């Protein structure tokens, strides 16, 4: 399962989902789904904008959580 680290990254920056979605100029609902790891598909442009804003790599934003 792919898991998003966006919640932790925004919490560390004391930034809300709404503020982040405005900063990257992206739909709030899509950002909220990424924040809560609810996406079935993640748009590439959302990943790009999030990584640019957070100054991170995709591998820092998303992690593979292995099922046991």
PDB file of N, CA, C and O in Angstrom:
ATOM      1  N   UNK A   1       0.841  -1.178   0.000  1.00  0.00           N
ATOM      2  CA  UNK A   1       0.000   0.000   0.000  1.00  0.00           C
ATOM      3  C   UNK A   1       0.892   1.250   0.000  1.00  0.00           C
ATOM      4  O   UNK A   1       1.866   1.333   0.747  1.00  0.00           O
ATOM      5  N   UNK A   2       0.536   2.212  -0.851  1.00  0.00           N
ATOM      6  CA  UNK A   2       1.256   3.480  -0.893  1.00  0.00           C
ATOM      7  C   UNK A   2       0.636   4.412   0.146  1.00  0.00           C
ATOM      8  O   UNK A   2      -0.583   4.578   0.192  1.00  0.00           O
ATOM      9  N   UNK A   3       1.467   5.006   0.964  1.00  0.00           N
ATOM     10  CA  UNK A   3       1.003   5.898   2.028  1.00  0.00           C
ATOM     11  C   UNK A   3       1.624   7.277   1.828  1.00  0.00           C
ATOM     12  O   UNK A   3       2.796   7.401   1.472  1.00  0.00           O
ATOM     13  N   UNK A   4       0.822   8.300   2.060  1.00  0.00           N
ATOM     14  CA  UNK A   4       1.286   9.677   1.935  1.00  0.00           C
ATOM     15  C   UNK A   4       1.859  10.169   3.264  1.00  0.00           C
ATOM     16  O   UNK A   4       1.315   9.876   4.329  1.00  0.00           O
ATOM     17  N   UNK A   5       2.948  10.909   3.195  1.00  0.00           N
ATOM     18  CA  UNK A   5       3.540  11.543   4.374  1.00  0.00           C
ATOM     19  C   UNK A   5       3.180  13.025   4.443  1.00  0.00           C
ATOM     20  O   UNK A   5       3.786  13.775   5.208  1.00  0.00           O
ATOM     21  N   UNK A   6       2.197  13.450   3.646  1.00  0.00           N
ATOM     22  CA  UNK A   6       1.844  14.868   3.584  1.00  0.00           C
ATOM     23  C   UNK A   6       1.380  15.387   4.941  1.00  0.00           C
ATOM     24  O   UNK A   6       1.735  16.503   5.321  1.00  0.00           O
ATOM     25  N   UNK A   7       0.607  14.615   5.667  1.00  0.00           N
ATOM     26  CA  UNK A   7       0.122  15.053   6.982  1.00  0.00           C
ATOM     27  C   UNK A   7       1.294  15.416   7.887  1.00  0.00           C
ATOM     28  O   UNK A   7       1.315  16.502   8.467  1.00  0.00           O
ATOM     29  N   UNK A   8       2.256  14.530   8.010  1.00  0.00           N
ATOM     30  CA  UNK A   8       3.410  14.769   8.863  1.00  0.00           C
ATOM     31  C   UNK A   8       4.223  15.969   8.372  1.00  0.00           C
ATOM     32  O   UNK A   8       4.709  16.771   9.170  1.00  0.00           O
ATOM     33  N   UNK A   9       4.362  16.081   7.048  1.00  0.00           N
ATOM     34  CA  UNK A   9       5.154  17.172   6.484  1.00  0.00           C
ATOM     35  C   UNK A   9       4.493  18.523   6.738  1.00  0.00           C
ATOM     36  O   UNK A   9       5.173  19.498   7.059  1.00  0.00           O
ATOM     37  N   UNK A  10       3.175  18.583   6.597  1.00  0.00           N
ATOM     38  CA  UNK A  10       2.475  19.844   6.860  1.00  0.00           C
ATOM     39  C   UNK A  10       2.419  20.144   8.352  1.00  0.00           C
ATOM     40  O   UNK A  10       2.550  21.298   8.761  1.00  0.00           O
ATOM     41  N   UNK A  11       2.225  19.113   9.164  1.00  0.00           N
ATOM     42  CA  UNK A  11       2.226  19.310  10.618  1.00  0.00           C
ATOM     43  C   UNK A  11       3.556  19.896  11.089  1.00  0.00           C
ATOM     44  O   UNK A  11       3.579  20.793  11.933  1.00  0.00           O
ATOM     45  N   UNK A  12       4.654  19.391  10.546  1.00  0.00           N
ATOM     46  CA  UNK A  12       5.983  19.904  10.908  1.00  0.00           C
ATOM     47  C   UNK A  12       6.148  21.375  10.527  1.00  0.00           C
ATOM     48  O   UNK A  12       6.900  22.112  11.166  1.00  0.00           O
ATOM     49  N   UNK A  13       5.440  21.789   9.485  1.00  0.00           N
ATOM     50  CA  UNK A  13       5.519  23.185   9.030  1.00  0.00           C
ATOM     51  C   UNK A  13       4.392  24.039   9.612  1.00  0.00           C
ATOM     52  O   UNK A  13       4.291  25.232   9.325  1.00  0.00           O
ATOM     53  N   UNK A  14       3.545  23.408  10.437  1.00  0.00           N
ATOM     54  CA  UNK A  14       2.384  24.094  11.037  1.00  0.00           C
ATOM     55  C   UNK A  14       1.523  24.749   9.955  1.00  0.00           C
ATOM     56  O   UNK A  14       1.120  25.907  10.069  1.00  0.00           O
ATOM     57  N   UNK A  15       1.253  23.964   8.896  1.00  0.00           N
ATOM     58  CA  UNK A  15       0.485  24.451   7.763  1.00  0.00           C
ATOM     59  C   UNK A  15      -0.780  23.605   7.611  1.00  0.00           C
ATOM     60  O   UNK A  15      -0.732  22.381   7.729  1.00  0.00           O
ATOM     61  N   UNK A  16      -1.900  24.257   7.351  1.00  0.00           N
ATOM     62  CA  UNK A  16      -3.163  23.545   7.166  1.00  0.00           C
ATOM     63  C   UNK A  16      -3.266  23.008   5.738  1.00  0.00           C
ATOM     64  O   UNK A  16      -2.547  23.444   4.839  1.00  0.00           O
ATOM     65  N   UNK A  17      -4.168  22.064   5.554  1.00  0.00           N
ATOM     66  CA  UNK A  17      -4.412  21.527   4.211  1.00  0.00           C
ATOM     67  C   UNK A  17      -4.921  22.649   3.302  1.00  0.00           C
ATOM     68  O   UNK A  17      -4.490  22.769   2.156  1.00  0.00           O
ATOM     69  N   UNK A  18      -5.822  23.453   3.811  1.00  0.00           N
ATOM     70  CA  UNK A  18      -6.400  24.536   3.013  1.00  0.00           C
ATOM     71  C   UNK A  18      -5.322  25.531   2.575  1.00  0.00           C
ATOM     72  O   UNK A  18      -5.289  25.939   1.414  1.00  0.00           O
ATOM     73  N   UNK A  19      -4.453  25.915   3.490  1.00  0.00           N
ATOM     74  CA  UNK A  19      -3.369  26.843   3.150  1.00  0.00           C
ATOM     75  C   UNK A  19      -2.448  26.221   2.100  1.00  0.00           C
ATOM     76  O   UNK A  19      -2.045  26.888   1.147  1.00  0.00           O
ATOM     77  N   UNK A  20      -2.118  24.938   2.280  1.00  0.00           N
ATOM     78  CA  UNK A  20      -1.246  24.259   1.336  1.00  0.00           C
ATOM     79  C   UNK A  20      -1.888  24.188  -0.052  1.00  0.00           C
ATOM     80  O   UNK A  20      -1.225  24.437  -1.058  1.00  0.00           O
ATOM     81  N   UNK A  21      -3.173  23.849  -0.103  1.00  0.00           N
ATOM     82  CA  UNK A  21      -3.843  23.751  -1.405  1.00  0.00           C
ATOM     83  C   UNK A  21      -3.867  25.102  -2.115  1.00  0.00           C
ATOM     84  O   UNK A  21      -3.756  25.158  -3.340  1.00  0.00           O
ATOM     85  N   UNK A  22      -4.009  26.184  -1.366  1.00  0.00           N
ATOM     86  CA  UNK A  22      -3.956  27.521  -1.967  1.00  0.00           C
ATOM     87  C   UNK A  22      -2.551  27.847  -2.457  1.00  0.00           C
ATOM     88  O   UNK A  22      -2.380  28.426  -3.530  1.00  0.00           O
ATOM     89  N   UNK A  23      -1.546  27.473  -1.668  1.00  0.00           N
ATOM     90  CA  UNK A  23      -0.157  27.775  -2.056  1.00  0.00           C
ATOM     91  C   UNK A  23       0.252  27.061  -3.334  1.00  0.00           C
ATOM     92  O   UNK A  23       1.008  27.606  -4.138  1.00  0.00           O
ATOM     93  N   UNK A  24      -0.249  25.837  -3.526  1.00  0.00           N
ATOM     94  CA  UNK A  24       0.121  25.095  -4.734  1.00  0.00           C
ATOM     95  C   UNK A  24      -0.933  25.245  -5.833  1.00  0.00           C
ATOM     96  O   UNK A  24      -0.794  24.675  -6.915  1.00  0.00           O
ATOM     97  N   UNK A  25      -1.997  26.023  -5.547  1.00  0.00           N
ATOM     98  CA  UNK A  25      -3.060  26.280  -6.522  1.00  0.00           C
ATOM     99  C   UNK A  25      -3.661  24.969  -7.027  1.00  0.00           C
ATOM    100  O   UNK A  25      -3.680  24.687  -8.225  1.00  0.00           O
ATOM    101  N   UNK A  26      -4.152  24.178  -6.067  1.00  0.00           N
ATOM    102  CA  UNK A  26      -4.738  22.880  -6.409  1.00  0.00           C
ATOM    103  C   UNK A  26      -6.021  22.686  -5.624  1.00  0.00           C
ATOM    104  O   UNK A  26      -6.174  23.218  -4.525  1.00  0.00           O
ATOM    105  N   UNK A  27      -6.944  21.919  -6.193  1.00  0.00           N
ATOM    106  CA  UNK A  27      -8.244  21.670  -5.543  1.00  0.00           C
ATOM    107  C   UNK A  27      -8.059  21.130  -4.127  1.00  0.00           C
ATOM    108  O   UNK A  27      -7.290  20.196  -3.900  1.00  0.00           O
ATOM    109  N   UNK A  28      -8.776  21.732  -3.182  1.00  0.00           N
ATOM    110  CA  UNK A  28      -8.690  21.336  -1.782  1.00  0.00           C
ATOM    111  C   UNK A  28      -9.000  19.853  -1.597  1.00  0.00           C
ATOM    112  O   UNK A  28      -8.283  19.156  -0.879  1.00  0.00           O
ATOM    113  N   UNK A  29     -10.053  19.368  -2.232  1.00  0.00           N
ATOM    114  CA  UNK A  29     -10.475  17.969  -2.040  1.00  0.00           C
ATOM    115  C   UNK A  29      -9.380  16.991  -2.459  1.00  0.00           C
ATOM    116  O   UNK A  29      -9.164  15.989  -1.777  1.00  0.00           O
ATOM    117  N   UNK A  30      -8.697  17.255  -3.547  1.00  0.00           N
ATOM    118  CA  UNK A  30      -7.611  16.379  -4.000  1.00  0.00           C
ATOM    119  C   UNK A  30      -6.450  16.394  -3.010  1.00  0.00           C
ATOM    120  O   UNK A  30      -5.861  15.351  -2.726  1.00  0.00           O
ATOM    121  N   UNK A  31      -6.120  17.572  -2.484  1.00  0.00           N
ATOM    122  CA  UNK A  31      -5.041  17.694  -1.506  1.00  0.00           C
ATOM    123  C   UNK A  31      -5.445  16.993  -0.206  1.00  0.00           C
ATOM    124  O   UNK A  31      -4.624  16.328   0.424  1.00  0.00           O
ATOM    125  N   UNK A  32      -6.712  17.144   0.192  1.00  0.00           N
ATOM    126  CA  UNK A  32      -7.205  16.489   1.406  1.00  0.00           C
ATOM    127  C   UNK A  32      -7.101  14.970   1.286  1.00  0.00           C
ATOM    128  O   UNK A  32      -6.725  14.294   2.243  1.00  0.00           O
ATOM    129  N   UNK A  33      -7.432  14.435   0.113  1.00  0.00           N
ATOM    130  CA  UNK A  33      -7.327  12.993  -0.102  1.00  0.00           C
ATOM    131  C   UNK A  33      -5.879  12.526  -0.007  1.00  0.00           C
ATOM    132  O   UNK A  33      -5.603  11.477   0.576  1.00  0.00           O
ATOM    133  N   UNK A  34      -4.959  13.291  -0.571  1.00  0.00           N
ATOM    134  CA  UNK A  34      -3.542  12.946  -0.463  1.00  0.00           C
ATOM    135  C   UNK A  34      -3.093  13.013   0.996  1.00  0.00           C
ATOM    136  O   UNK A  34      -2.372  12.134   1.467  1.00  0.00           O
ATOM    137  N   UNK A  35      -3.514  14.042   1.700  1.00  0.00           N
ATOM    138  CA  UNK A  35      -3.182  14.238   3.118  1.00  0.00           C
ATOM    139  C   UNK A  35      -3.620  13.038   3.959  1.00  0.00           C
ATOM    140  O   UNK A  35      -2.907  12.615   4.870  1.00  0.00           O
ATOM    141  N   UNK A  36      -4.799  12.494   3.644  1.00  0.00           N
ATOM    142  CA  UNK A  36      -5.359  11.369   4.403  1.00  0.00           C
ATOM    143  C   UNK A  36      -5.069  10.004   3.773  1.00  0.00           C
ATOM    144  O   UNK A  36      -5.614   8.995   4.221  1.00  0.00           O
ATOM    145  N   UNK A  37      -4.224   9.958   2.749  1.00  0.00           N
ATOM    146  CA  UNK A  37      -3.886   8.710   2.037  1.00  0.00           C
ATOM    147  C   UNK A  37      -5.137   7.993   1.538  1.00  0.00           C
ATOM    148  O   UNK A  37      -5.252   6.774   1.669  1.00  0.00           O
ATOM    149  N   UNK A  38      -6.067   8.745   0.970  1.00  0.00           N
ATOM    150  CA  UNK A  38      -7.321   8.188   0.471  1.00  0.00           C
ATOM    151  C   UNK A  38      -7.350   8.054  -1.048  1.00  0.00           C
ATOM    152  O   UNK A  38      -8.332   7.554  -1.599  1.00  0.00           O
ATOM    153  N   UNK A  39      -6.305   8.485  -1.732  1.00  0.00           N
ATOM    154  CA  UNK A  39      -6.302   8.470  -3.194  1.00  0.00           C
ATOM    155  C   UNK A  39      -6.216   7.061  -3.748  1.00  0.00           C
ATOM    156  O   UNK A  39      -5.464   6.228  -3.243  1.00  0.00           O
ATOM    157  N   UNK A  40      -6.994   6.801  -4.790  1.00  0.00           N
ATOM    158  CA  UNK A  40      -6.828   5.586  -5.584  1.00  0.00           C
ATOM    159  C   UNK A  40      -5.781   5.865  -6.662  1.00  0.00           C
ATOM    160  O   UNK A  40      -4.988   4.995  -7.023  1.00  0.00           O
ATOM    161  N   UNK A  41      -5.800   7.097  -7.164  1.00  0.00           N
ATOM    162  CA  UNK A  41      -4.826   7.580  -8.152  1.00  0.00           C
ATOM    163  C   UNK A  41      -4.381   8.962  -7.720  1.00  0.00           C
ATOM    164  O   UNK A  41      -5.183   9.754  -7.225  1.00  0.00           O
ATOM    165  N   UNK A  42      -3.118   9.249  -7.903  1.00  0.00           N
ATOM    166  CA  UNK A  42      -2.592  10.564  -7.543  1.00  0.00           C
ATOM    167  C   UNK A  42      -2.123  11.252  -8.826  1.00  0.00           C
ATOM    168  O   UNK A  42      -1.219  10.758  -9.501  1.00  0.00           O
ATOM    169  N   UNK A  43      -2.733  12.383  -9.162  1.00  0.00           N
ATOM    170  CA  UNK A  43      -2.317  13.098 -10.368  1.00  0.00           C
ATOM    171  C   UNK A  43      -0.844  13.507 -10.289  1.00  0.00           C
ATOM    172  O   UNK A  43      -0.370  13.977  -9.254  1.00  0.00           O
ATOM    173  N   UNK A  44      -0.143  13.322 -11.385  1.00  0.00           N
ATOM    174  CA  UNK A  44       1.277  13.654 -11.442  1.00  0.00           C
ATOM    175  C   UNK A  44       1.505  15.138 -11.176  1.00  0.00           C
ATOM    176  O   UNK A  44       2.483  15.510 -10.527  1.00  0.00           O
ATOM    177  N   UNK A  45       0.608  15.985 -11.674  1.00  0.00           N
ATOM    178  CA  UNK A  45       0.802  17.419 -11.443  1.00  0.00           C
ATOM    179  C   UNK A  45       0.627  17.784  -9.970  1.00  0.00           C
ATOM    180  O   UNK A  45       1.253  18.733  -9.497  1.00  0.00           O
ATOM    181  N   UNK A  46      -0.206  17.058  -9.240  1.00  0.00           N
ATOM    182  CA  UNK A  46      -0.332  17.282  -7.794  1.00  0.00           C
ATOM    183  C   UNK A  46       0.959  16.891  -7.086  1.00  0.00           C
ATOM    184  O   UNK A  46       1.438  17.616  -6.215  1.00  0.00           O
ATOM    185  N   UNK A  47       1.518  15.748  -7.460  1.00  0.00           N
ATOM    186  CA  UNK A  47       2.793  15.323  -6.867  1.00  0.00           C
ATOM    187  C   UNK A  47       3.891  16.343  -7.145  1.00  0.00           C
ATOM    188  O   UNK A  47       4.669  16.696  -6.259  1.00  0.00           O
ATOM    189  N   UNK A  48       3.939  16.808  -8.385  1.00  0.00           N
ATOM    190  CA  UNK A  48       4.968  17.777  -8.763  1.00  0.00           C
ATOM    191  C   UNK A  48       4.828  19.072  -7.962  1.00  0.00           C
ATOM    192  O   UNK A  48       5.809  19.572  -7.412  1.00  0.00           O
ATOM    193  N   UNK A  49       3.626  19.609  -7.898  1.00  0.00           N
ATOM    194  CA  UNK A  49       3.410  20.863  -7.170  1.00  0.00           C
ATOM    195  C   UNK A  49       3.703  20.699  -5.682  1.00  0.00           C
ATOM    196  O   UNK A  49       4.302  21.580  -5.065  1.00  0.00           O
ATOM    197  N   UNK A  50       3.282  19.576  -5.105  1.00  0.00           N
ATOM    198  CA  UNK A  50       3.527  19.332  -3.679  1.00  0.00           C
ATOM    199  C   UNK A  50       5.024  19.225  -3.409  1.00  0.00           C
ATOM    200  O   UNK A  50       5.524  19.812  -2.449  1.00  0.00           O
ATOM    201  N   UNK A  51       5.738  18.485  -4.243  1.00  0.00           N
ATOM    202  CA  UNK A  51       7.178  18.311  -4.037  1.00  0.00           C
ATOM    203  C   UNK A  51       7.942  19.619  -4.209  1.00  0.00           C
ATOM    204  O   UNK A  51       8.885  19.889  -3.466  1.00  0.00           O
ATOM    205  N   UNK A  52       7.545  20.425  -5.173  1.00  0.00           N
ATOM    206  CA  UNK A  52       8.210  21.720  -5.377  1.00  0.00           C
ATOM    207  C   UNK A  52       7.977  22.605  -4.157  1.00  0.00           C
ATOM    208  O   UNK A  52       8.917  23.210  -3.642  1.00  0.00           O
ATOM    209  N   UNK A  53       6.729  22.683  -3.692  1.00  0.00           N
ATOM    210  CA  UNK A  53       6.407  23.539  -2.545  1.00  0.00           C
ATOM    211  C   UNK A  53       7.106  23.074  -1.273  1.00  0.00           C
ATOM    212  O   UNK A  53       7.576  23.892  -0.482  1.00  0.00           O
ATOM    213  N   UNK A  54       7.172  21.753  -1.078  1.00  0.00           N
ATOM    214  CA  UNK A  54       7.768  21.206   0.139  1.00  0.00           C
ATOM    215  C   UNK A  54       9.277  20.973   0.009  1.00  0.00           C
ATOM    216  O   UNK A  54       9.939  20.581   0.969  1.00  0.00           O
ATOM    217  N   UNK A  55       9.810  21.222  -1.199  1.00  0.00           N
ATOM    218  CA  UNK A  55      11.228  21.008  -1.458  1.00  0.00           C
ATOM    219  C   UNK A  55      11.647  19.595  -1.074  1.00  0.00           C
ATOM    220  O   UNK A  55      12.575  19.390  -0.292  1.00  0.00           O
ATOM    221  N   UNK A  56      10.933  18.621  -1.650  1.00  0.00           N
ATOM    222  CA  UNK A  56      11.214  17.220  -1.333  1.00  0.00           C
ATOM    223  C   UNK A  56      11.136  16.378  -2.599  1.00  0.00           C
ATOM    224  O   UNK A  56      10.734  16.859  -3.658  1.00  0.00           O
ATOM    225  N   UNK A  57      11.521  15.132  -2.474  1.00  0.00           N
ATOM    226  CA  UNK A  57      11.421  14.165  -3.558  1.00  0.00           C
ATOM    227  C   UNK A  57      10.131  13.367  -3.387  1.00  0.00           C
ATOM    228  O   UNK A  57       9.572  13.313  -2.292  1.00  0.00           O
ATOM    229  N   UNK A  58       9.666  12.756  -4.455  1.00  0.00           N
ATOM    230  CA  UNK A  58       8.443  11.950  -4.399  1.00  0.00           C
ATOM    231  C   UNK A  58       8.578  10.843  -3.350  1.00  0.00           C
ATOM    232  O   UNK A  58       7.615  10.526  -2.651  1.00  0.00           O
ATOM    233  N   UNK A  59       9.770  10.259  -3.241  1.00  0.00           N
ATOM    234  CA  UNK A  59      10.013   9.202  -2.267  1.00  0.00           C
ATOM    235  C   UNK A  59       9.919   9.659  -0.819  1.00  0.00           C
ATOM    236  O   UNK A  59       9.762   8.837   0.084  1.00  0.00           O
ATOM    237  N   UNK A  60      10.013  10.954  -0.596  1.00  0.00           N
ATOM    238  CA  UNK A  60       9.826  11.492   0.755  1.00  0.00           C
ATOM    239  C   UNK A  60       8.344  11.750   1.029  1.00  0.00           C
ATOM    240  O   UNK A  60       7.886  11.653   2.168  1.00  0.00           O
ATOM    241  N   UNK A  61       7.612  12.075  -0.018  1.00  0.00           N
ATOM    242  CA  UNK A  61       6.189  12.369   0.110  1.00  0.00           C
ATOM    243  C   UNK A  61       5.360  11.086   0.184  1.00  0.00           C
ATOM    244  O   UNK A  61       4.366  11.027   0.909  1.00  0.00           O
ATOM    245  N   UNK A  62       5.767  10.070  -0.559  1.00  0.00           N
ATOM    246  CA  UNK A  62       5.050   8.798  -0.590  1.00  0.00           C
ATOM    247  C   UNK A  62       5.954   7.680  -0.128  1.00  0.00           C
ATOM    248  O   UNK A  62       7.138   7.650  -0.463  1.00  0.00           O
ATOM    249  N   UNK A  63       5.396   6.751   0.648  1.00  0.00           N
ATOM    250  CA  UNK A  63       6.166   5.583   1.073  1.00  0.00           C
ATOM    251  C   UNK A  63       5.355   4.324   0.812  1.00  0.00           C
ATOM    252  O   UNK A  63       4.124   4.345   0.822  1.00  0.00           O
ATOM    253  N   UNK A  64       6.056   3.248   0.581  1.00  0.00           N
ATOM    254  CA  UNK A  64       5.434   1.941   0.388  1.00  0.00           C
ATOM    255  C   UNK A  64       5.328   1.256   1.747  1.00  0.00           C
ATOM    256  O   UNK A  64       6.330   0.999   2.413  1.00  0.00           O
ATOM    257  N   UNK A  65       4.102   0.971   2.136  1.00  0.00           N
ATOM    258  CA  UNK A  65       3.861   0.288   3.399  1.00  0.00           C
ATOM    259  C   UNK A  65       3.547  -1.167   3.071  1.00  0.00           C
ATOM    260  O   UNK A  65       2.505  -1.465   2.489  1.00  0.00           O
ATOM    261  N   UNK A  66       4.437  -2.061   3.440  1.00  0.00           N
ATOM    262  CA  UNK A  66       4.264  -3.473   3.117  1.00  0.00           C
ATOM    263  C   UNK A  66       3.261  -4.116   4.051  1.00  0.00           C
ATOM    264  O   UNK A  66       3.292  -3.905   5.264  1.00  0.00           O
ATOM    265  N   UNK A  67       2.370  -4.905   3.469  1.00  0.00           N
ATOM    266  CA  UNK A  67       1.377  -5.638   4.252  1.00  0.00           C
ATOM    267  C   UNK A  67       2.026  -6.879   4.846  1.00  0.00           C
ATOM    268  O   UNK A  67       2.810  -7.562   4.185  1.00  0.00           O
ATOM    269  N   UNK A  68       1.694  -7.161   6.089  1.00  0.00           N
ATOM    270  CA  UNK A  68       2.276  -8.341   6.751  1.00  0.00           C
ATOM    271  C   UNK A  68       1.287  -9.468   6.762  1.00  0.00           C
ATOM    272  O   UNK A  68       1.586 -10.547   7.274  1.00  0.00           O
TER     273      UNK A  68
END
